[in-house]
Amino acid sequence: MDVQREIDTRGLNCPLPILKAKKALAEMQSGELLRVVATDPGSMRDFQAFARQTGNELVQQETAGAEFIHVLRRR
């Protein structure tokens, strides 16, 4: 997957991973991919809701050990 930008939100709890993702997406072009690495288990449902509310596409979510990886496509 050709990700244009990645942000590290390890150690941050809701709503900080969402806020950082929102800021990063605002600086990106339409169609570009953003990967967010988080350690907050609640981020799985938070990013699903964020994608529904903003119109950005949640391309992928996965769990890798204690990390949660979210890939969003900028609308």
PDB file of N, CA, C and O in Angstrom, chain B, residues numbered from 101:
ATOM      1  N   MET B 101       0.849  -1.176   0.000  1.00  0.00           N
ATOM      2  CA  MET B 101       0.000   0.000   0.000  1.00  0.00           C
ATOM      3  C   MET B 101       0.896   1.240   0.000  1.00  0.00           C
ATOM      4  O   MET B 101       1.819   1.352   0.806  1.00  0.00           O
ATOM      5  N   ASP B 102       0.615   2.149  -0.894  1.00  0.00           N
ATOM      6  CA  ASP B 102       1.433   3.349  -1.058  1.00  0.00           C
ATOM      7  C   ASP B 102       0.898   4.472  -0.174  1.00  0.00           C
ATOM      8  O   ASP B 102       0.062   5.267  -0.603  1.00  0.00           O
ATOM      9  N   VAL B 103       1.388   4.529   1.064  1.00  0.00           N
ATOM     10  CA  VAL B 103       0.931   5.519   2.044  1.00  0.00           C
ATOM     11  C   VAL B 103       1.763   6.791   1.896  1.00  0.00           C
ATOM     12  O   VAL B 103       2.993   6.734   1.887  1.00  0.00           O
ATOM     13  N   GLN B 104       1.095   7.935   1.779  1.00  0.00           N
ATOM     14  CA  GLN B 104       1.805   9.199   1.601  1.00  0.00           C
ATOM     15  C   GLN B 104       2.298   9.800   2.914  1.00  0.00           C
ATOM     16  O   GLN B 104       3.295  10.521   2.938  1.00  0.00           O
ATOM     17  N   ARG B 105       1.594   9.499   4.004  1.00  0.00           N
ATOM     18  CA  ARG B 105       1.958  10.103   5.288  1.00  0.00           C
ATOM     19  C   ARG B 105       1.636   9.135   6.416  1.00  0.00           C
ATOM     20  O   ARG B 105       0.665   8.382   6.341  1.00  0.00           O
ATOM     21  N   GLU B 106       2.461   9.158   7.464  1.00  0.00           N
ATOM     22  CA  GLU B 106       2.223   8.323   8.637  1.00  0.00           C
ATOM     23  C   GLU B 106       2.384   9.180   9.885  1.00  0.00           C
ATOM     24  O   GLU B 106       3.304   9.992   9.981  1.00  0.00           O
ATOM     25  N   ILE B 107       1.474   8.988  10.841  1.00  0.00           N
ATOM     26  CA  ILE B 107       1.616   9.680  12.117  1.00  0.00           C
ATOM     27  C   ILE B 107       1.625   8.655  13.247  1.00  0.00           C
ATOM     28  O   ILE B 107       0.946   7.630  13.191  1.00  0.00           O
ATOM     29  N   ASP B 108       2.402   8.958  14.255  1.00  0.00           N
ATOM     30  CA  ASP B 108       2.580   8.091  15.414  1.00  0.00           C
ATOM     31  C   ASP B 108       1.815   8.689  16.587  1.00  0.00           C
ATOM     32  O   ASP B 108       2.166   9.752  17.100  1.00  0.00           O
ATOM     33  N   THR B 109       0.758   7.985  17.005  1.00  0.00           N
ATOM     34  CA  THR B 109      -0.015   8.471  18.151  1.00  0.00           C
ATOM     35  C   THR B 109       0.090   7.488  19.317  1.00  0.00           C
ATOM     36  O   THR B 109      -0.788   7.440  20.179  1.00  0.00           O
ATOM     37  N   ARG B 110       1.166   6.708  19.338  1.00  0.00           N
ATOM     38  CA  ARG B 110       1.365   5.758  20.438  1.00  0.00           C
ATOM     39  C   ARG B 110       1.393   6.506  21.765  1.00  0.00           C
ATOM     40  O   ARG B 110       2.015   7.561  21.888  1.00  0.00           O
ATOM     41  N   GLY B 111       0.707   5.939  22.755  1.00  0.00           N
ATOM     42  CA  GLY B 111       0.684   6.533  24.084  1.00  0.00           C
ATOM     43  C   GLY B 111      -0.372   7.605  24.273  1.00  0.00           C
ATOM     44  O   GLY B 111      -0.576   8.084  25.389  1.00  0.00           O
ATOM     45  N   LEU B 112      -1.047   7.989  23.197  1.00  0.00           N
ATOM     46  CA  LEU B 112      -2.085   9.016  23.287  1.00  0.00           C
ATOM     47  C   LEU B 112      -3.456   8.356  23.354  1.00  0.00           C
ATOM     48  O   LEU B 112      -3.702   7.342  22.701  1.00  0.00           O
ATOM     49  N   ASN B 113      -4.334   8.934  24.139  1.00  0.00           N
ATOM     50  CA  ASN B 113      -5.696   8.420  24.262  1.00  0.00           C
ATOM     51  C   ASN B 113      -6.676   9.366  23.592  1.00  0.00           C
ATOM     52  O   ASN B 113      -6.365  10.525  23.320  1.00  0.00           O
ATOM     53  N   CYS B 114      -7.859   8.847  23.335  1.00  0.00           N
ATOM     54  CA  CYS B 114      -8.937   9.603  22.718  1.00  0.00           C
ATOM     55  C   CYS B 114      -9.127  10.925  23.460  1.00  0.00           C
ATOM     56  O   CYS B 114      -9.113  10.938  24.691  1.00  0.00           O
ATOM     57  N   PRO B 115      -9.298  12.005  22.763  1.00  0.00           N
ATOM     58  CA  PRO B 115      -9.486  12.150  21.310  1.00  0.00           C
ATOM     59  C   PRO B 115      -8.205  12.514  20.547  1.00  0.00           C
ATOM     60  O   PRO B 115      -8.290  12.849  19.366  1.00  0.00           O
ATOM     61  N   LEU B 116      -7.049  12.462  21.161  1.00  0.00           N
ATOM     62  CA  LEU B 116      -5.832  12.944  20.504  1.00  0.00           C
ATOM     63  C   LEU B 116      -5.477  12.234  19.187  1.00  0.00           C
ATOM     64  O   LEU B 116      -5.108  12.916  18.231  1.00  0.00           O
ATOM     65  N   PRO B 117      -5.571  10.890  19.089  1.00  0.00           N
ATOM     66  CA  PRO B 117      -5.265  10.280  17.786  1.00  0.00           C
ATOM     67  C   PRO B 117      -6.169  10.795  16.662  1.00  0.00           C
ATOM     68  O   PRO B 117      -5.708  11.009  15.541  1.00  0.00           O
ATOM     69  N   ILE B 118      -7.447  10.992  16.961  1.00  0.00           N
ATOM     70  CA  ILE B 118      -8.392  11.508  15.964  1.00  0.00           C
ATOM     71  C   ILE B 118      -8.031  12.945  15.592  1.00  0.00           C
ATOM     72  O   ILE B 118      -8.031  13.297  14.413  1.00  0.00           O
ATOM     73  N   LEU B 119      -7.727  13.771  16.583  1.00  0.00           N
ATOM     74  CA  LEU B 119      -7.394  15.168  16.306  1.00  0.00           C
ATOM     75  C   LEU B 119      -6.129  15.284  15.464  1.00  0.00           C
ATOM     76  O   LEU B 119      -6.061  16.111  14.555  1.00  0.00           O
ATOM     77  N   LYS B 120      -5.139  14.468  15.760  1.00  0.00           N
ATOM     78  CA  LYS B 120      -3.895  14.486  14.980  1.00  0.00           C
ATOM     79  C   LYS B 120      -4.146  13.996  13.548  1.00  0.00           C
ATOM     80  O   LYS B 120      -3.575  14.532  12.598  1.00  0.00           O
ATOM     81  N   ALA B 121      -4.996  12.985  13.399  1.00  0.00           N
ATOM     82  CA  ALA B 121      -5.337  12.488  12.072  1.00  0.00           C
ATOM     83  C   ALA B 121      -6.103  13.545  11.281  1.00  0.00           C
ATOM     84  O   ALA B 121      -5.853  13.737  10.091  1.00  0.00           O
ATOM     85  N   LYS B 122      -7.027  14.223  11.936  1.00  0.00           N
ATOM     86  CA  LYS B 122      -7.809  15.261  11.275  1.00  0.00           C
ATOM     87  C   LYS B 122      -6.896  16.371  10.753  1.00  0.00           C
ATOM     88  O   LYS B 122      -7.067  16.848   9.631  1.00  0.00           O
ATOM     89  N   LYS B 123      -5.933  16.775  11.571  1.00  0.00           N
ATOM     90  CA  LYS B 123      -4.980  17.821  11.178  1.00  0.00           C
ATOM     91  C   LYS B 123      -4.126  17.355  10.001  1.00  0.00           C
ATOM     92  O   LYS B 123      -3.913  18.109   9.051  1.00  0.00           O
ATOM     93  N   ALA B 124      -3.637  16.116  10.059  1.00  0.00           N
ATOM     94  CA  ALA B 124      -2.810  15.583   8.973  1.00  0.00           C
ATOM     95  C   ALA B 124      -3.605  15.490   7.670  1.00  0.00           C
ATOM     96  O   ALA B 124      -3.102  15.855   6.608  1.00  0.00           O
ATOM     97  N   LEU B 125      -4.843  15.003   7.751  1.00  0.00           N
ATOM     98  CA  LEU B 125      -5.676  14.874   6.555  1.00  0.00           C
ATOM     99  C   LEU B 125      -5.951  16.227   5.915  1.00  0.00           C
ATOM    100  O   LEU B 125      -6.028  16.328   4.691  1.00  0.00           O
ATOM    101  N   ALA B 126      -6.099  17.260   6.723  1.00  0.00           N
ATOM    102  CA  ALA B 126      -6.372  18.600   6.204  1.00  0.00           C
ATOM    103  C   ALA B 126      -5.213  19.117   5.356  1.00  0.00           C
ATOM    104  O   ALA B 126      -5.409  19.961   4.482  1.00  0.00           O
ATOM    105  N   GLU B 127      -4.012  18.613   5.612  1.00  0.00           N
ATOM    106  CA  GLU B 127      -2.818  19.052   4.879  1.00  0.00           C
ATOM    107  C   GLU B 127      -2.527  18.180   3.661  1.00  0.00           C
ATOM    108  O   GLU B 127      -1.559  18.426   2.941  1.00  0.00           O
ATOM    109  N   MET B 128      -3.361  17.158   3.424  1.00  0.00           N
ATOM    110  CA  MET B 128      -3.124  16.203   2.346  1.00  0.00           C
ATOM    111  C   MET B 128      -4.045  16.469   1.159  1.00  0.00           C
ATOM    112  O   MET B 128      -5.050  17.170   1.278  1.00  0.00           O
ATOM    113  N   GLN B 129      -3.679  15.892   0.008  1.00  0.00           N
ATOM    114  CA  GLN B 129      -4.493  16.009  -1.203  1.00  0.00           C
ATOM    115  C   GLN B 129      -5.554  14.911  -1.224  1.00  0.00           C
ATOM    116  O   GLN B 129      -5.387  13.865  -0.596  1.00  0.00           O
ATOM    117  N   SER B 130      -6.633  15.153  -1.940  1.00  0.00           N
ATOM    118  CA  SER B 130      -7.690  14.164  -2.084  1.00  0.00           C
ATOM    119  C   SER B 130      -7.137  12.867  -2.676  1.00  0.00           C
ATOM    120  O   SER B 130      -6.391  12.895  -3.656  1.00  0.00           O
ATOM    121  N   GLY B 131      -7.504  11.734  -2.078  1.00  0.00           N
ATOM    122  CA  GLY B 131      -7.071  10.428  -2.566  1.00  0.00           C
ATOM    123  C   GLY B 131      -5.799   9.908  -1.912  1.00  0.00           C
ATOM    124  O   GLY B 131      -5.481   8.726  -2.045  1.00  0.00           O
ATOM    125  N   GLU B 132      -5.063  10.772  -1.206  1.00  0.00           N
ATOM    126  CA  GLU B 132      -3.832  10.327  -0.547  1.00  0.00           C
ATOM    127  C   GLU B 132      -4.153   9.498   0.697  1.00  0.00           C
ATOM    128  O   GLU B 132      -5.209   9.651   1.310  1.00  0.00           O
ATOM    129  N   LEU B 133      -3.212   8.611   1.055  1.00  0.00           N
ATOM    130  CA  LEU B 133      -3.406   7.713   2.187  1.00  0.00           C
ATOM    131  C   LEU B 133      -2.610   8.163   3.406  1.00  0.00           C
ATOM    132  O   LEU B 133      -1.459   8.588   3.304  1.00  0.00           O
ATOM    133  N   LEU B 134      -3.257   8.055   4.556  1.00  0.00           N
ATOM    134  CA  LEU B 134      -2.651   8.374   5.848  1.00  0.00           C
ATOM    135  C   LEU B 134      -2.688   7.128   6.720  1.00  0.00           C
ATOM    136  O   LEU B 134      -3.739   6.508   6.879  1.00  0.00           O
ATOM    137  N   ARG B 135      -1.543   6.763   7.284  1.00  0.00           N
ATOM    138  CA  ARG B 135      -1.480   5.644   8.236  1.00  0.00           C
ATOM    139  C   ARG B 135      -1.319   6.247   9.633  1.00  0.00           C
ATOM    140  O   ARG B 135      -0.471   7.109   9.866  1.00  0.00           O
ATOM    141  N   VAL B 136      -2.155   5.769  10.550  1.00  0.00           N
ATOM    142  CA  VAL B 136      -2.092   6.203  11.945  1.00  0.00           C
ATOM    143  C   VAL B 136      -1.769   4.988  12.802  1.00  0.00           C
ATOM    144  O   VAL B 136      -2.467   3.976  12.740  1.00  0.00           O
ATOM    145  N   VAL B 137      -0.713   5.087  13.600  1.00  0.00           N
ATOM    146  CA  VAL B 137      -0.341   4.013  14.523  1.00  0.00           C
ATOM    147  C   VAL B 137      -0.727   4.475  15.928  1.00  0.00           C
ATOM    148  O   VAL B 137      -0.271   5.519  16.393  1.00  0.00           O
ATOM    149  N   ALA B 138      -1.569   3.690  16.595  1.00  0.00           N
ATOM    150  CA  ALA B 138      -2.083   4.053  17.915  1.00  0.00           C
ATOM    151  C   ALA B 138      -1.930   2.885  18.883  1.00  0.00           C
ATOM    152  O   ALA B 138      -1.768   1.736  18.470  1.00  0.00           O
ATOM    153  N   THR B 139      -1.984   3.195  20.170  1.00  0.00           N
ATOM    154  CA  THR B 139      -1.971   2.150  21.197  1.00  0.00           C
ATOM    155  C   THR B 139      -3.274   2.144  21.996  1.00  0.00           C
ATOM    156  O   THR B 139      -3.454   1.290  22.864  1.00  0.00           O
ATOM    157  N   ASP B 140      -4.169   3.067  21.724  1.00  0.00           N
ATOM    158  CA  ASP B 140      -5.460   3.146  22.414  1.00  0.00           C
ATOM    159  C   ASP B 140      -6.431   2.142  21.783  1.00  0.00           C
ATOM    160  O   ASP B 140      -6.788   2.293  20.615  1.00  0.00           O
ATOM    161  N   PRO B 141      -6.867   1.110  22.540  1.00  0.00           N
ATOM    162  CA  PRO B 141      -7.797   0.124  21.973  1.00  0.00           C
ATOM    163  C   PRO B 141      -9.089   0.752  21.462  1.00  0.00           C
ATOM    164  O   PRO B 141      -9.695   0.243  20.519  1.00  0.00           O
ATOM    165  N   GLY B 142      -9.510   1.844  22.071  1.00  0.00           N
ATOM    166  CA  GLY B 142     -10.722   2.532  21.636  1.00  0.00           C
ATOM    167  C   GLY B 142     -10.586   3.174  20.265  1.00  0.00           C
ATOM    168  O   GLY B 142     -11.582   3.568  19.659  1.00  0.00           O
ATOM    169  N   SER B 143      -9.361   3.278  19.777  1.00  0.00           N
ATOM    170  CA  SER B 143      -9.155   3.916  18.472  1.00  0.00           C
ATOM    171  C   SER B 143      -9.797   3.112  17.347  1.00  0.00           C
ATOM    172  O   SER B 143     -10.114   3.675  16.299  1.00  0.00           O
ATOM    173  N   MET B 144      -9.994   1.807  17.540  1.00  0.00           N
ATOM    174  CA  MET B 144     -10.629   0.999  16.492  1.00  0.00           C
ATOM    175  C   MET B 144     -12.030   1.541  16.183  1.00  0.00           C
ATOM    176  O   MET B 144     -12.349   1.806  15.024  1.00  0.00           O
ATOM    177  N   ARG B 145     -12.840   1.702  17.183  1.00  0.00           N
ATOM    178  CA  ARG B 145     -14.198   2.217  16.942  1.00  0.00           C
ATOM    179  C   ARG B 145     -14.184   3.723  16.664  1.00  0.00           C
ATOM    180  O   ARG B 145     -15.014   4.226  15.907  1.00  0.00           O
ATOM    181  N   ASP B 146     -13.226   4.446  17.286  1.00  0.00           N
ATOM    182  CA  ASP B 146     -13.151   5.892  17.069  1.00  0.00           C
ATOM    183  C   ASP B 146     -12.891   6.220  15.602  1.00  0.00           C
ATOM    184  O   ASP B 146     -13.521   7.121  15.048  1.00  0.00           O
ATOM    185  N   PHE B 147     -11.963   5.494  14.966  1.00  0.00           N
ATOM    186  CA  PHE B 147     -11.652   5.781  13.562  1.00  0.00           C
ATOM    187  C   PHE B 147     -12.773   5.347  12.634  1.00  0.00           C
ATOM    188  O   PHE B 147     -12.956   5.948  11.576  1.00  0.00           O
ATOM    189  N   GLN B 148     -13.530   4.315  13.003  1.00  0.00           N
ATOM    190  CA  GLN B 148     -14.699   3.926  12.203  1.00  0.00           C
ATOM    191  C   GLN B 148     -15.727   5.055  12.214  1.00  0.00           C
ATOM    192  O   GLN B 148     -16.267   5.422  11.170  1.00  0.00           O
ATOM    193  N   ALA B 149     -15.991   5.601  13.394  1.00  0.00           N
ATOM    194  CA  ALA B 149     -16.952   6.702  13.518  1.00  0.00           C
ATOM    195  C   ALA B 149     -16.429   7.960  12.816  1.00  0.00           C
ATOM    196  O   ALA B 149     -17.190   8.665  12.154  1.00  0.00           O
ATOM    197  N   PHE B 150     -15.137   8.237  12.962  1.00  0.00           N
ATOM    198  CA  PHE B 150     -14.523   9.401  12.329  1.00  0.00           C
ATOM    199  C   PHE B 150     -14.697   9.335  10.808  1.00  0.00           C
ATOM    200  O   PHE B 150     -15.054  10.330  10.178  1.00  0.00           O
ATOM    201  N   ALA B 151     -14.448   8.174  10.228  1.00  0.00           N
ATOM    202  CA  ALA B 151     -14.580   8.013   8.778  1.00  0.00           C
ATOM    203  C   ALA B 151     -16.027   8.237   8.340  1.00  0.00           C
ATOM    204  O   ALA B 151     -16.273   8.925   7.349  1.00  0.00           O
ATOM    205  N   ARG B 152     -16.978   7.666   9.064  1.00  0.00           N
ATOM    206  CA  ARG B 152     -18.402   7.859   8.727  1.00  0.00           C
ATOM    207  C   ARG B 152     -18.785   9.336   8.789  1.00  0.00           C
ATOM    208  O   ARG B 152     -19.498   9.834   7.918  1.00  0.00           O
ATOM    209  N   GLN B 153     -18.314  10.027   9.811  1.00  0.00           N
ATOM    210  CA  GLN B 153     -18.721  11.418  10.024  1.00  0.00           C
ATOM    211  C   GLN B 153     -18.055  12.398   9.059  1.00  0.00           C
ATOM    212  O   GLN B 153     -18.639  13.429   8.725  1.00  0.00           O
ATOM    213  N   THR B 154     -16.845  12.086   8.611  1.00  0.00           N
ATOM    214  CA  THR B 154     -16.103  13.039   7.784  1.00  0.00           C
ATOM    215  C   THR B 154     -16.125  12.728   6.299  1.00  0.00           C
ATOM    216  O   THR B 154     -15.797  13.595   5.488  1.00  0.00           O
ATOM    217  N   GLY B 155     -16.502  11.515   5.922  1.00  0.00           N
ATOM    218  CA  GLY B 155     -16.505  11.141   4.520  1.00  0.00           C
ATOM    219  C   GLY B 155     -15.166  10.629   4.017  1.00  0.00           C
ATOM    220  O   GLY B 155     -15.045  10.263   2.848  1.00  0.00           O
ATOM    221  N   ASN B 156     -14.153  10.597   4.885  1.00  0.00           N
ATOM    222  CA  ASN B 156     -12.883   9.980   4.516  1.00  0.00           C
ATOM    223  C   ASN B 156     -13.067   8.472   4.565  1.00  0.00           C
ATOM    224  O   ASN B 156     -13.836   7.963   5.381  1.00  0.00           O
ATOM    225  N   GLU B 157     -12.366   7.758   3.697  1.00  0.00           N
ATOM    226  CA  GLU B 157     -12.525   6.301   3.622  1.00  0.00           C
ATOM    227  C   GLU B 157     -11.549   5.603   4.567  1.00  0.00           C
ATOM    228  O   GLU B 157     -10.347   5.866   4.542  1.00  0.00           O
ATOM    229  N   LEU B 158     -12.084   4.712   5.397  1.00  0.00           N
ATOM    230  CA  LEU B 158     -11.247   3.873   6.247  1.00  0.00           C
ATOM    231  C   LEU B 158     -10.877   2.653   5.410  1.00  0.00           C
ATOM    232  O   LEU B 158     -11.677   1.730   5.255  1.00  0.00           O
ATOM    233  N   VAL B 159      -9.657   2.657   4.873  1.00  0.00           N
ATOM    234  CA  VAL B 159      -9.216   1.632   3.936  1.00  0.00           C
ATOM    235  C   VAL B 159      -8.854   0.344   4.657  1.00  0.00           C
ATOM    236  O   VAL B 159      -9.138  -0.747   4.164  1.00  0.00           O
ATOM    237  N   GLN B 160      -8.226   0.466   5.827  1.00  0.00           N
ATOM    238  CA  GLN B 160      -7.733  -0.719   6.528  1.00  0.00           C
ATOM    239  C   GLN B 160      -7.604  -0.429   8.017  1.00  0.00           C
ATOM    240  O   GLN B 160      -7.291   0.687   8.431  1.00  0.00           O
ATOM    241  N   GLN B 161      -7.855  -1.466   8.806  1.00  0.00           N
ATOM    242  CA  GLN B 161      -7.586  -1.440  10.246  1.00  0.00           C
ATOM    243  C   GLN B 161      -6.979  -2.779  10.603  1.00  0.00           C
ATOM    244  O   GLN B 161      -7.447  -3.823  10.149  1.00  0.00           O
ATOM    245  N   GLU B 162      -5.940  -2.749  11.415  1.00  0.00           N
ATOM    246  CA  GLU B 162      -5.351  -4.004  11.872  1.00  0.00           C
ATOM    247  C   GLU B 162      -4.746  -3.830  13.246  1.00  0.00           C
ATOM    248  O   GLU B 162      -4.409  -2.725  13.671  1.00  0.00           O
ATOM    249  N   THR B 163      -4.616  -4.959  13.931  1.00  0.00           N
ATOM    250  CA  THR B 163      -3.983  -4.983  15.241  1.00  0.00           C
ATOM    251  C   THR B 163      -2.657  -5.705  15.092  1.00  0.00           C
ATOM    252  O   THR B 163      -2.595  -6.809  14.551  1.00  0.00           O
ATOM    253  N   ALA B 164      -1.595  -5.073  15.577  1.00  0.00           N
ATOM    254  CA  ALA B 164      -0.255  -5.674  15.525  1.00  0.00           C
ATOM    255  C   ALA B 164       0.313  -5.621  16.938  1.00  0.00           C
ATOM    256  O   ALA B 164       0.919  -4.628  17.342  1.00  0.00           O
ATOM    257  N   GLY B 165       0.108  -6.704  17.680  1.00  0.00           N
ATOM    258  CA  GLY B 165       0.537  -6.711  19.076  1.00  0.00           C
ATOM    259  C   GLY B 165      -0.307  -5.738  19.875  1.00  0.00           C
ATOM    260  O   GLY B 165      -1.531  -5.860  19.926  1.00  0.00           O
ATOM    261  N   ALA B 166       0.350  -4.773  20.498  1.00  0.00           N
ATOM    262  CA  ALA B 166      -0.364  -3.764  21.294  1.00  0.00           C
ATOM    263  C   ALA B 166      -0.660  -2.510  20.490  1.00  0.00           C
ATOM    264  O   ALA B 166      -1.094  -1.501  21.046  1.00  0.00           O
ATOM    265  N   GLU B 167      -0.427  -2.568  19.178  1.00  0.00           N
ATOM    266  CA  GLU B 167      -0.640  -1.400  18.333  1.00  0.00           C
ATOM    267  C   GLU B 167      -1.836  -1.601  17.412  1.00  0.00           C
ATOM    268  O   GLU B 167      -2.149  -2.715  16.993  1.00  0.00           O
ATOM    269  N   PHE B 168      -2.482  -0.501  17.116  1.00  0.00           N
ATOM    270  CA  PHE B 168      -3.645  -0.488  16.232  1.00  0.00           C
ATOM    271  C   PHE B 168      -3.313   0.426  15.067  1.00  0.00           C
ATOM    272  O   PHE B 168      -2.971   1.594  15.248  1.00  0.00           O
ATOM    273  N   ILE B 169      -3.422  -0.131  13.864  1.00  0.00           N
ATOM    274  CA  ILE B 169      -3.024   0.613  12.673  1.00  0.00           C
ATOM    275  C   ILE B 169      -4.272   0.911  11.836  1.00  0.00           C
ATOM    276  O   ILE B 169      -5.077   0.027  11.541  1.00  0.00           O
ATOM    277  N   HIS B 170      -4.399   2.172  11.471  1.00  0.00           N
ATOM    278  CA  HIS B 170      -5.546   2.637  10.712  1.00  0.00           C
ATOM    279  C   HIS B 170      -5.026   3.312   9.450  1.00  0.00           C
ATOM    280  O   HIS B 170      -4.091   4.111   9.511  1.00  0.00           O
ATOM    281  N   VAL B 171      -5.625   2.995   8.311  1.00  0.00           N
ATOM    282  CA  VAL B 171      -5.246   3.651   7.063  1.00  0.00           C
ATOM    283  C   VAL B 171      -6.490   4.338   6.519  1.00  0.00           C
ATOM    284  O   VAL B 171      -7.523   3.708   6.298  1.00  0.00           O
ATOM    285  N   LEU B 172      -6.366   5.649   6.309  1.00  0.00           N
ATOM    286  CA  LEU B 172      -7.475   6.463   5.821  1.00  0.00           C
ATOM    287  C   LEU B 172      -7.124   7.070   4.464  1.00  0.00           C
ATOM    288  O   LEU B 172      -5.983   7.462   4.223  1.00  0.00           O
ATOM    289  N   ARG B 173      -8.128   7.141   3.580  1.00  0.00           N
ATOM    290  CA  ARG B 173      -7.955   7.817   2.295  1.00  0.00           C
ATOM    291  C   ARG B 173      -8.658   9.163   2.386  1.00  0.00           C
ATOM    292  O   ARG B 173      -9.843   9.238   2.712  1.00  0.00           O
ATOM    293  N   ARG B 174      -7.918  10.215   2.095  1.00  0.00           N
ATOM    294  CA  ARG B 174      -8.479  11.583   2.148  1.00  0.00           C
ATOM    295  C   ARG B 174      -9.572  11.730   1.101  1.00  0.00           C
ATOM    296  O   ARG B 174      -9.397  11.348  -0.056  1.00  0.00           O
ATOM    297  N   ARG B 175     -10.692  12.284   1.518  1.00  0.00           N
ATOM    298  CA  ARG B 175     -11.818  12.466   0.592  1.00  0.00           C
ATOM    299  C   ARG B 175     -11.540  13.577  -0.395  1.00  0.00           C
ATOM    300  O   ARG B 175     -12.378  13.868  -1.248  1.00  0.00           O
TER     301      ARG B 175
END
